Amino acid sequence: MKKTIITVVGKDTVGIIAKVCTYLANNRVNILDISQTIVQEYFNMMMIADISGSEKAFDTIADELTQIGEEIGVVVKCQREEIFNSMHRI
């Protein structure tokens, strides 16, 4: 299993979850865990996803999600699980 952490942050608007999750489903990326919240008008979502089923490389997925985020007015970031864990280790 190749896990990645995906975060989505920005002004709330209709279709953010649909757009991101449709991309992931179309590219055989399995969402293992998801959390989303809206504070006033700001949207925040964090997902743990397994990209091992995708034919695309991590860098391609990350770049395409960044592009989708730009199109819908949010910031989408992807990190490999091991890098995320190293950065957030106490």
N, C-alpha and C positions, 0 to 999 in steps of 0.2 A: 504494500500500500504506500502510495506517495501522497502525503498530506500537504495541503497548502492552506494558509490562513488568508481569507479574503475579507477586506473591510471596505465599506461603502459609506461615505459621509457627504452630506450636503443639505441644501434646502429641500424640504419635502415637496414632492410632486407626485402625481398619479403615474403609476407604471414602473417605478424604480425596481421593485422586487421582481415584477414580471419580466422586465427586460434582462436583468442579470441572470435570473434563474432559467429563462428560456435559452440564453446563450450557453449556460452550463449544461443543460439537458441535451441540447443539440450537439454538444461536443463530448458527450458521455462522461461528464464530470459529476460524480456523486456527492451530494451534500450530506455530510455526516451529522453536522450540528449547525444550528442557525439561531441567532438572537438578533432582534431588531427592536429599536425604540425610537420614539419621536419625542423630543423635548422642545416645547413650543413649536416652532416651524422647522426644526432641524432634525433630519433623518440620520440614523446611525445603525448600521448592520454589520455583524461579524459572522462569518461562516468558517467552518472547518470542512474542507472538501477533499475528496480522494480523486486525484487526476490520473491514476494509473490506467483507467479504462480509455482515456483519450488518446487519439492518434497524434495530437499536437503536443509539442514540447512545452514545458513550463513557461519559457520566455515568450512564446507565441501567445499562449493563453493570457499571460499577464499583460502583454501589449494590447491584445484585442479587448480585454476588459477595461483597460485604461481608456481606449478609444471610445468604447460604449459609454463610459462614465462622462467623458467630455461631451458626447452627443446629448446626454440627458441632464447635464449640469451638476454632476456629482463627482467626487474623487473616489476612484476605485484603486485599491492597492492590493497586491498579492505578495505573500512571503512564503518561502518554503518553511515547513514546520520546524525543522532543526535550527534554522536561523532565528525564527521567532522565539523559540524556546531559549536559545543562547542569549538573545537580547533582553529577555524578561526574567532571567534567572537571578535570584537574590544571592 
